[in-house]
């Protein structure tokens, strides 16, 4: 099992699509690997995976050398949506719809100008 875990870890570091698949569709992504439940869980959860690379989680038998910069662990907090963003997005969507449904060049031009003002 440990050898398959090491192979999967190596692939996570070099294949971003595989890393994403481990999180979104782990059954398919990890089908070819013989993994313990703890190993499978670590590969599917970015926080657990970061702890593995930091030497934690009780998987101490690993000897992994990490070199360079690895940005695949995204620890930034999601941006909070401001109400002004919601209103702005609604205005933009409304003006795009107005452009699409305009019957005359004048209607289309006015909608485009409003869209430009909304976008800034």
Beta strands, then each sheet from edge to edge (+ up, - down):
end
